């Protein structure tokens, strides 16, 4: 049996990642640590912003009817999933991030000086260029859920956990500590170095994906499973 791979992100992303992981031959299981819910928010007049900045498809899934007023506006999206959601919402996607939202701020088109960022309550802080203004509206929140059924049992043996966010990293560490689960046999695959650092220390190994997207994270997970299996077959070194 290959090493179990745990998908911890909230739905609907959890099911999408689970399907991709299993299609890639990984022994994957989903245990969402969060549930996403919409937040009430005050829209900004569409004629007062030049473009939208989208860091997650959740912003478009949970933004509600107010999103309709932004149809046709340019949008910068963090990845292909958020780009598809933006197009479905009637936005004109002009750039997709290669290294997160910060990368997009370095590639703004001329005239895009005032951006509307539709974001989650927990989000990455950005270094905003001096000539750019970002108006933030929190449109969704990821609420932590109690320890999912079966997760404690899964974490009791060697396992590889996928970390899609810093919040997931912190929550996994918290749940392990509360349940008395040792970190020493748990491997972590993080979507980026910042996420991996937020998990803290004590894990068997922590590695980061080559780019901050699901495909790169699953590629990392597959490579880690191979490396771990290879290491397990090596003869024990004796003094």
N, C-alpha and C positions, 0 to 999 in steps of 0.2 A: 504494500500500500504506500503510495506516495504521500509526502508531507501534506497535511491538511492546510488549506489556504482560507483565511477568514476575511470576508468582506464586511466591513463595519459601517459603511456610509449609509445615510438614510435613503428610503425609497423616494422616487422610483429608480434612482441611480444604483441602489443595491442590486436590484433584479437585473439591470442591464449589465453591470459588471460581472455578476454571477454567471450570466449566460455566456459572456465573452470568455470568462475564465475557463468554464467547462468546455467550451468549443476549442480552446487552446490546449485541452488535455489536463488542466489543473484539477486537483481534488478539492474543489471550492465549496464553501458553505457561507450563507449570508446570516449575519447577526447584527442588524442595524442598531447603532447606539443612540440614534437621534430620530426624532420625528419632526418634519418641517411643517410649519403652520404660517398662514399669512398674517401680516400686521396691518393695522389701519395706518394709512399714510396720506399726506396732503400733496397732491400733484403740483408740479411746477408748470406754468403756462408754456406751451410748446414753442411759442414764438420768442421766448426769452433764453432758449438754449440752442447751441449749435449742433450738438450730437449727444448720443447716449453712450454710457460706459457700463458694460454688463460683465460682471465677474462670475455669474453662475446662471444656468438655465432656470434655477429656482426663482430668480427675480421675475422671470417672465411667466412661469407657471403660477405664481402666487400674487402677481401684481394687480390682478383684477381688471375691472372694466375701464379704469382710468388709463390703462395702457393704450387704448384706442386713439387717444388724442395725439399720440406720438407716431402714428403710422406715417411712413414715408421719410422719417428723419434718418440721418446717418447714425450708424451704431458701430462701436468698437467692442468686440467680444473676446473673452478670455480663451475660448477654444471652439472646436467644431460643434460640440453639443450645444453650447450657448448660441453659436452662430445659427444653427438650424432653428432653435427656438425663437431667435430674433427675427429671422425671415418669416417664420409662421405667424409672428405677431405683426407683420407688415413693415418691419424696419429694413433699412437699406444698409446691409453689412459692408463696410468698406475696409476693415482690417480685423484680423484674428491674431490673438497673441501667440508668440512663440516662447515666451518665458514669463507668463503672467500679465497682470494689468500694468505693471510698471513698464514693461516693454512697450506696451501700446502708447503710453504717454510720450515716449521718445519718437513716435511715428505719427503724430497727429498731422492731419492735413491743414494747410493754411486756412485761416478763418475759423478754425474750431478752437475757440478760446474759452468758451463756457460750456461745460459738460454736465449732464445730469447722470449721476451714478445711482443706479438702482441696485441696492445691496442688501445683504443680510445684516442682522443685528451684530453678529460676530464677523469681522472682515479684516483683511490685510490693510494696514495703513500704507498710504502711498506718498512718495516724494513728488509733490506737485511742482511742475516748472513755474517760474515766477510769472510768466505771461498767461498762465492758464488758471481758471477758476473752476472748481468742482463743487456742484451742489449735490449733497447726498440725501437720499431718501431710503429709509429702511423699510423694505416691503415684505420681508419674511424673517423668521427666526427658526433655528434648529434647536429644539428642546431635548435635553437628555432624557432617556428612558431608563427604567430600572434594568438591572442585569438581565439580558434576554435569556429565555429558557434554553438550556443546553450549552450556553457559552462557557460557564465555569467548567463544565466537563471537558469541553474542547480545549480550553486553556491549560488543563491539568497535564497534558502531554506535549511533546514538541510540536510546534505549530508555527505557521507564518501568517502574520496579520498585515493586512493592507491598510495604510493610513492615507486617506484622501484629504485630510485637513488637520490643522493644528489642534482644533477642538477634539477631534477623534483621538489624537495622540494623548492629550491630557486626560480625556475620559477613560481610555483604556488603562492608563497607568493608575488612575483613581480606583477603577473597578477591581483591578488586580490587587491593589493594596487593601481595599475594604474586604475582599473575599479571602485574603491570605494566600493568594496565588503567586508563586514565585515567578519572577521575570526571567530567570536564568536559562529557561529552555524555550523562550519565545523569541522568534525572529521577526523583525519589522522591515517592511518595504514601504517607504514613504514617498509621496508624490513630489517632494522637494526637500532640500536640506533643512529649511526652516521648520518644516513639519516634523522631521526626524528629531531635531533638537528639542522640540517641545515634549517629546515622550520621556525625556529624562534618561537616566542611566540604569544599568543592571540587566539589560536585555542581552540575549546571546549575540546578536549582531543587528546593526541598523544600516540599511543602505537606501540611497535615494535614486529615484528615476532620472533618466537622462533629460527628460522634459516634463513639464507639469500637466500631463494628460493621462487618461485612463489606459490608452494603448501602451504608452511607455512604462507605466506602472505594472501592467500585466506582463510585459516583456521582462522587466526586472524580476518579477515574482517567479517566472518560469526559469530564469537563469539561476536565481537563488535556490530554487528547489533542486536543480541539477547539481549545483555546488555542494549543497548540504548532503545530498545522496552520495556524491563522490567522496566527501570527507568521511562519511560514515563507513565507507568501504575500505578506507586506508587502514593498514595495520597499526596497532597501537605502538607508539614509540616508547621504548624502555630506556631507562638511564644506563 
